[in-house]
């Protein structure tokens, strides 16, 4: 329960909203998203956890690599959910308490998204011309409410029609202020690939990463992004777990466009992001195997 001796500030509410949006954040992520002293923010996270507004993750292996040994992982606590429910229109049906969502696979997957998006937000704040349109803002602009990006697409596999559901891990856009005012931002769907899903399987009845790529490719080919979301463009970024996995994804991508691969897809390795630090300038590979050195070029 919240302590009557601790007053919840506007900055506290901002922290809670960010944790609600990302589901799980490392303590090292928070200073990338909120201005202020890193030490003071870290202490405040501990305080918010002590009064039940946040929950601190107890899985030891999650407290590693990104941000060093002092980096801890936080989710929204029950008291924090109640507080935000009274103040914001965030989609709390998908949140819930960390205590009910502490499965290792889910946490690691959500953190992989945060590991990309939080340094991207920080890089855009530092950049003179590139602005990030975050997922919450983008959903509000498209749907007029906090609705999730999810859609169905028709595909043909072995001459049989099928319907596949596309549920991106994240969505965002980048706006270059040097572009003409009537020019649209560059839109992106993001996938965190921890390497646990088979890349290819014998049937589309079974989940595979290639099936996911096919669904995105057919979405683009059928112009569903313009029909459903009014996006004139989009690309799909996959952050994957290893160099070997990345090579495998590029290889299966050759099944598009008669062996040439598809430039719709962009791929990066997790370790490269950790070393490089800035997603805006992180070297990427397109599905055609071409080097893409500037994400904002879309």
Secondary structure, 3 states (H helix, E strand, C coil): CCCCCCCCCHHHHHHHHHHHHHCCEEHHHHHHHCCCCHHHHHHHHHHHHHCCCEEECCCHHHCCCCCCCCCCEEEECHHHHHHHHHHCCCCHHHCCCHHHCCCHHHHHHHHHHHHHHHHHHHHHHHCCCEEEECHHHHHHHHHCCCCCCCEEEEEEECCEEEEEEECCCEEEEEEECCCCCCCCCEEEEEEEECCCCCCCCCCCCCCCHHHHHHHHHHHHHCCHHHHHCCCCCCEEEEEECCHHHHHHHHHHHCCCHHHCCCCCEEEEEHHHHHHHCCCCCCCEEECCCCEECCHHHC
